[in-house]
Amino acid sequence: MNFFMQRKIDFSIGEYYHIYSRGTEKRKIFLESKDYKRFKVLLYICNNEDSINIGKHLQGGGLLSGLYKIKKESSLVDIGIYSLMPNHFHIVIKEKTEGGISKFLGKLLTGYSMYFNKKNNRSGALFESRFKAKHIDNDEYLKYLFAYIHLNPIKLIDSKWKENGISDRKYAQKHLEEYSFSSYQDYKNIERLQSKIINKEVFPEYFSEEKDFDLFIDEWLSFPKVLEE
């Protein structure tokens, strides 16, 4: 089953979508830890009808993490899953307001591109054309994405794990639990400011307890070849 066929879609309120994008020419879009942290903050503050000036906040001596404490009057979308990789990202998102996804992604990608280009003294597009979107039109696909997206970071320690299987499962699980650039830790109920990025309440309650999530991930680790791209 190929879940990644590209097609033109119209976003509808109340529907779920898998959003993904990579760097132009497959270049890395995250070069160091601070880049990932910046993007995560943007996931939070760009999901807002109003604009928030990050530069003004930081110039005033504020910490990047302090932006998570800003209260937002109204969000544009609901985010359920995300994972950031060196040259791409995945987000599972729910359209909340008319045009919310497009407005949110526009703010997010523009804001991060401006930050990245200024920081690295470059110009031009950072991401490949427009972001890709796939309508999540069934429960099977939505639940599958909790595994596919959260297991993406295993590629960083074993690029051939899907073809060859996991050689050290405990090491792989430890890596996932320590990888802070995804929503995995939020489903492990690890307390952190970044938990504000996602809204579990509007997504199906597949994992009523942490052990349910652990068992779910463990099952997919046993059948990596099924995690098609």
Buried (B, 14 or more C-beta within 10 A) or exposed (E): EEBEEEEEEEBEEEBBBBBBBBBBEEEEBBEEEEBBBBBBBBBBBBBBEEEBEBEEBEEEEBEBEBBBEBEBEEBBBBBBBBBBBBBBBBBBBBBBBEEBBBBBBEBBBBBBBEBBBEEEEEEEEBBBEEBBBBBBEEEEBBBBBBBBBBBBBBEEBBEEBBEEBBEEEEEBBEBBEEBBBBBBBBBBEEEEBBBBBBBBEBBEEBBEEEEEBBEBBEEBBEEBEEBEE
